[in-house]
Amino acid sequence: MNAGLIGIGKYVPPGILTNADLEKRMDTSDEWIRTMTGIEERHIADESINTSDMAYNAAVDALNNAGIKPEQIGLILVSTVTPDKPFPSVATMIQERLGAKNAAAMDVSAACAGFMYGAVTAKHFVEAGTYDYVLVVGVEKLSKVTDWEDRNTAVLFGDGAGAAVISKVSEGRGILSFELGADGTGGKHLYQDRYIHMNGREVFKFAVRQMGESAESVIEKAGLTKEDVDFLIPHQANIRIMESSRERLGLPIEKMSKTIHKYGNTSAASIPISLFDDLAEDRIKDDDIIVLVGFGGGLTWGALCIKWGK
């Protein structure tokens, strides 16, 4: 039995903060932000929109896309570092709103690699026969932990949610291989007390190395070569980091997902949001080999190699 993604959902709040808006608030420029990060704008949730609201909307979208009912879900995993409150978990909040009365529910904390951790956990439950359907949501309201006086971090982050239903798929398709990892010694380089703090130079060096290594690792574990890869979905953190991963795999630019200009870095939501947009734009076809790879605070990382399709 192979596990794969059979339904995808997305939600981003309506409020948009552009680089031009940031120019008015701090000593920065649209040109600098675009050149250094690739970001043009980001969606920001106002006080009326909580993390659980965004997670719920993306989850509904994913269930509809998968063609299943809430009561069919066996487990809900929400990857977030910005829950509404320490407890109850976002997962239990959306369980109630969805009416997923048969589902266990818990949150997963692995920062920007959170969706990968959730997807791998779901894969094992499905392939073990424990649950038929697992809902995985990556969601963040990073605006509430962003220091809007710190121009080094304030330009980077956005809010949003992406969701996937993971279930059994036809033979040969689904999640072919994965890699998860962590290095707690690097936690000091990217962390949150009240606000997000980041040593940009150290995180950049880590990300460039780890994204490339993890992508190559899952391709090899799947018994494939770089030439077999049809599409790359990297965590949308920084266009220069993303480009280094693409170049390491020898992929042309049209074979890499790029949504950072629209959403900024949405942490755990980044990869599922990108996947949703790429599918909507018909950039991914059935039986394509796609690589999903991300990194985050912890420091954490994760990658999946998937043969797309149900």
C-alpha positions as CSV (number, residue, x, y, z in Angstrom):
1,M,0.0,0.0,0.0
2,N,1.4,3.4,-1.0
3,A,0.3,6.7,0.6
4,G,-0.1,9.8,-1.4
5,L,-1.8,13.2,-1.5
6,I,-5.3,12.9,-2.9
7,G,-6.6,16.4,-2.1
8,I,-5.1,19.8,-1.7
9,G,-6.5,23.0,-0.2
10,K,-5.3,26.6,0.4
11,Y,-6.3,29.8,2.2
12,V,-4.6,33.2,2.3
13,P,-6.2,36.2,4.1
14,P,-7.4,39.0,2.0
15,G,-5.1,41.7,3.4
16,I,-2.0,42.4,1.3
17,L,1.2,44.2,2.5
18,T,3.4,45.3,-0.5
19,N,7.0,46.3,-0.5
20,A,5.9,49.8,-1.2
21,D,3.9,49.7,2.1
22,L,7.0,48.6,3.9
23,E,9.0,51.4,2.4
24,K,6.8,53.8,4.3
25,R,7.3,52.0,7.6
26,M,11.0,51.4,7.7
27,D,14.3,52.0,6.0
28,T,14.1,49.6,3.1
29,S,13.3,49.6,-0.6
30,D,11.2,47.5,-3.0
31,E,14.3,47.0,-5.1
32,W,16.4,45.6,-2.2
33,I,13.6,43.3,-1.0
34,R,13.0,41.9,-4.5
35,T,16.7,41.4,-5.2
36,M,17.6,39.9,-1.8
37,T,14.5,37.8,-1.2
38,G,12.3,37.6,-4.4
39,I,9.3,38.9,-2.4
40,E,7.0,41.5,-3.8
41,E,4.0,41.3,-1.4
42,R,2.6,39.1,1.4
43,H,-0.8,38.3,2.8
44,I,-1.4,39.5,6.4
45,A,-4.3,38.3,8.6
46,D,-6.0,41.0,10.7
47,E,-7.1,40.6,14.3
48,S,-10.4,38.9,13.2
49,I,-8.6,36.0,11.5
50,N,-6.9,33.4,13.7
51,T,-4.5,30.6,12.8
52,S,-7.4,28.2,13.3
53,D,-9.6,30.1,10.9
54,M,-7.0,29.8,8.1
55,A,-6.4,26.2,8.9
56,Y,-10.1,25.4,8.8
57,N,-10.6,27.1,5.4
58,A,-7.7,25.3,3.8
59,A,-8.9,22.0,5.3
60,V,-12.4,22.4,3.9
61,D,-10.8,23.1,0.5
62,A,-8.7,19.9,0.7
63,L,-11.6,17.7,1.8
64,N,-13.7,19.0,-1.1
65,N,-10.8,18.4,-3.5
66,A,-10.3,14.9,-2.2
67,G,-14.1,14.2,-2.4
68,I,-14.3,12.9,1.2
69,K,-16.5,13.8,4.2
70,P,-15.1,15.1,7.6
71,E,-16.2,11.9,9.5
72,Q,-14.0,9.8,7.2
73,I,-10.8,11.4,8.6
74,G,-8.9,9.3,11.1
75,L,-6.3,11.8,12.1
76,I,-5.7,15.6,11.9
77,L,-2.2,16.9,12.0
78,V,-1.7,20.7,12.1
79,S,1.9,21.9,11.6
80,T,2.3,25.4,13.1
81,V,4.4,27.4,15.4
82,T,1.8,30.2,15.8
83,P,-1.3,28.5,17.3
84,D,-4.2,30.6,18.6
85,K,-3.1,29.7,22.1
86,P,-0.8,27.0,23.8
87,F,-3.8,24.7,24.1
88,P,-6.2,23.4,22.9
89,S,-4.4,22.6,19.7
90,V,-5.3,24.1,16.4
91,A,-6.0,20.5,15.3
92,T,-8.7,20.0,17.8
93,M,-10.2,23.4,17.0
94,I,-10.6,22.5,13.4
95,Q,-11.8,19.0,14.3
96,E,-14.8,20.5,16.0
97,R,-15.5,23.0,13.2
98,L,-15.2,20.4,10.5
99,G,-17.3,17.9,12.4
100,A,-14.5,15.3,12.1
101,K,-15.9,13.4,15.0
102,N,-13.9,10.2,14.4
103,A,-10.5,11.9,14.1
104,A,-7.6,12.0,16.6
105,A,-5.9,15.4,16.5
106,M,-2.7,17.0,17.4
107,D,-0.3,19.9,16.4
108,V,3.2,19.4,15.1
109,S,6.0,21.9,15.8
110,A,8.8,21.8,13.3
111,A,8.7,25.4,12.0
112,C,9.1,25.8,8.2
113,A,9.7,22.0,7.8
114,G,6.4,21.3,9.6
115,F,4.4,20.2,6.6
116,M,7.0,17.6,5.7
117,Y,7.0,16.2,9.2
118,G,3.2,16.1,9.1
119,A,3.1,14.4,5.7
120,V,5.7,11.7,6.7
121,T,3.7,11.0,9.9
122,A,0.5,10.7,7.9
123,K,2.2,8.4,5.4
124,H,3.1,5.9,8.1
125,F,-0.3,5.8,9.6
126,V,-1.9,5.2,6.2
127,E,0.6,2.6,5.1
128,A,0.2,0.8,8.4
129,G,-3.5,0.6,7.8
130,T,-4.3,2.5,11.0
131,Y,-6.2,5.3,9.2
132,D,-7.8,5.5,5.8
133,Y,-7.5,9.3,5.6
134,V,-5.2,11.7,7.4
135,L,-5.6,15.5,7.1
136,V,-2.3,17.5,7.2
137,V,-2.4,21.3,7.5
138,G,0.5,23.7,7.4
139,V,-0.6,27.1,8.8
140,E,1.0,30.2,10.2
141,K,0.0,33.6,11.4
142,L,3.6,34.9,11.5
143,S,2.5,38.5,11.5
144,K,1.7,38.2,15.2
145,V,5.3,37.3,16.0
146,T,7.0,39.6,13.6
147,D,8.9,42.6,14.9
148,W,7.7,45.3,12.5
149,E,10.6,47.5,13.6
150,D,13.2,44.9,12.5
151,R,13.8,45.5,8.8
152,N,15.8,42.3,8.5
153,T,12.9,40.0,9.3
154,A,9.8,42.2,8.8
155,V,10.1,42.0,5.0
156,L,10.1,38.2,4.9
157,F,7.0,36.7,6.4
158,G,3.4,36.3,5.5
159,D,0.3,34.5,6.7
160,G,-1.6,31.6,5.2
161,A,-2.6,27.9,5.2
162,G,-2.2,24.9,3.0
163,A,-3.7,21.5,3.5
164,A,-3.5,18.0,2.1
165,V,-5.5,14.8,2.5
166,I,-3.2,11.7,2.6
167,S,-4.6,8.3,1.7
168,K,-3.7,5.2,-0.2
169,V,-3.0,5.6,-3.9
170,S,-2.5,3.3,-6.9
171,E,0.6,1.2,-7.2
172,G,3.7,3.0,-8.1
173,R,2.3,6.4,-7.1
174,G,2.4,8.4,-4.0
175,I,5.3,9.2,-1.6
176,L,8.3,7.2,-2.9
177,S,10.8,8.3,-0.3
178,F,11.4,10.9,2.4
179,E,14.0,12.5,4.7
180,L,13.5,14.2,8.0
181,G,16.3,15.7,10.1
182,A,17.2,18.1,12.9
183,D,20.2,19.9,14.3
184,G,19.4,21.4,17.7
185,T,22.8,23.0,17.9
186,G,21.6,25.5,15.3
187,G,18.5,26.5,17.2
188,K,20.2,29.8,18.3
189,H,20.3,31.0,14.7
190,L,16.5,31.1,14.2
191,Y,14.1,31.3,17.2
192,Q,11.2,33.2,18.7
193,D,10.8,34.6,22.2
194,R,8.2,37.4,21.7
195,Y,9.3,38.0,18.1
196,I,11.2,36.1,15.5
197,H,15.0,36.4,15.6
198,M,17.3,35.2,12.9
199,N,21.0,35.1,12.1
200,G,20.5,35.5,8.4
201,R,24.0,34.6,7.3
202,E,24.1,31.3,9.3
203,V,20.5,30.3,8.2
204,F,21.3,31.0,4.6
205,K,24.4,28.8,4.7
206,F,22.6,26.0,6.4
207,A,19.6,26.2,4.0
208,V,21.6,26.2,0.8
209,R,23.5,23.1,1.9
210,Q,20.7,21.2,3.5
211,M,18.0,21.9,0.8
212,G,20.4,20.5,-1.9
213,E,21.5,17.5,0.1
214,S,18.0,16.5,1.2
215,A,16.6,16.8,-2.4
216,E,19.4,14.6,-3.7
217,S,19.0,12.2,-0.9
218,V,15.2,11.5,-1.5
219,I,15.8,11.1,-5.2
220,E,18.5,8.5,-4.6
221,K,16.3,6.7,-1.9
222,A,13.6,6.5,-4.5
223,G,16.0,4.7,-6.9
224,L,15.8,7.7,-9.3
225,T,18.3,10.2,-10.8
226,K,18.1,14.0,-11.1
227,E,17.1,13.5,-14.8
228,D,13.9,11.8,-13.6
229,V,12.7,14.8,-11.7
230,D,9.9,16.7,-13.4
231,F,9.2,19.5,-10.8
232,L,10.8,21.0,-7.6
233,I,8.8,22.6,-4.9
234,P,11.2,24.2,-2.4
235,H,10.2,26.0,0.8
236,Q,9.6,29.6,-0.3
237,A,12.0,31.3,2.0
238,N,14.4,33.2,-0.2
239,I,14.7,33.1,-4.0
240,R,18.5,32.7,-3.9
241,I,18.2,29.6,-1.7
242,M,15.5,28.2,-4.0
243,E,17.7,28.8,-7.0
244,S,20.6,27.1,-5.5
245,S,18.5,23.9,-5.0
246,R,17.2,24.1,-8.5
247,E,20.7,24.5,-10.0
248,R,22.0,21.6,-7.9
249,L,19.4,19.4,-9.4
250,G,20.1,20.7,-12.9
251,L,16.5,21.7,-13.5
252,P,15.4,24.5,-15.8
253,I,13.7,27.5,-14.2
254,E,10.2,26.5,-15.4
255,K,10.5,23.2,-13.4
256,M,10.7,25.0,-10.1
257,S,7.7,26.3,-8.1
258,K,7.9,30.0,-7.4
259,T,5.2,31.7,-5.3
260,I,7.4,33.7,-2.9
261,H,6.7,36.9,-4.8
262,K,3.0,36.6,-3.9
263,Y,3.1,35.3,-0.4
264,G,6.5,35.7,1.2
265,N,7.7,33.1,3.7
266,T,4.6,31.4,5.2
267,S,6.6,28.8,7.1
268,A,4.8,25.5,7.4
269,A,2.1,26.7,4.9
270,S,4.7,27.5,2.2
271,I,5.0,24.1,0.4
272,P,1.3,23.1,0.4
273,I,0.3,26.6,-0.8
274,S,2.8,26.4,-3.6
275,L,1.6,22.9,-4.5
276,F,-2.0,24.1,-4.7
277,D,-1.1,26.9,-7.0
278,D,1.1,24.7,-9.3
279,L,-1.7,22.2,-9.6
280,A,-4.2,25.0,-10.4
281,E,-1.9,26.3,-13.1
282,D,-1.6,22.8,-14.5
283,R,2.2,22.7,-14.0
284,I,2.1,19.2,-12.4
285,K,0.7,16.2,-14.3
286,D,-0.2,12.7,-13.2
287,D,2.9,10.5,-12.9
288,D,5.3,13.4,-12.7
289,I,8.1,13.0,-10.2
290,I,8.1,15.9,-7.9
291,V,10.5,16.8,-5.0
292,L,9.3,18.8,-2.0
293,V,12.0,20.1,0.3
294,G,12.0,22.5,3.2
295,F,14.0,23.7,6.2
296,G,13.2,25.7,9.3
297,G,13.9,26.7,12.9
298,G,15.1,24.0,15.2
299,L,17.0,23.7,13.0
300,T,14.9,21.2,11.1
301,W,14.5,19.9,7.5
302,G,12.5,17.5,5.5
303,A,12.0,16.3,1.9
304,L,9.7,14.1,-0.1
305,C,9.9,12.5,-3.5
306,I,6.5,11.9,-4.9
307,K,5.1,10.3,-8.0
308,W,2.0,12.4,-8.5
309,G,-1.5,11.0,-8.9
310,K,-4.2,8.9,-7.2
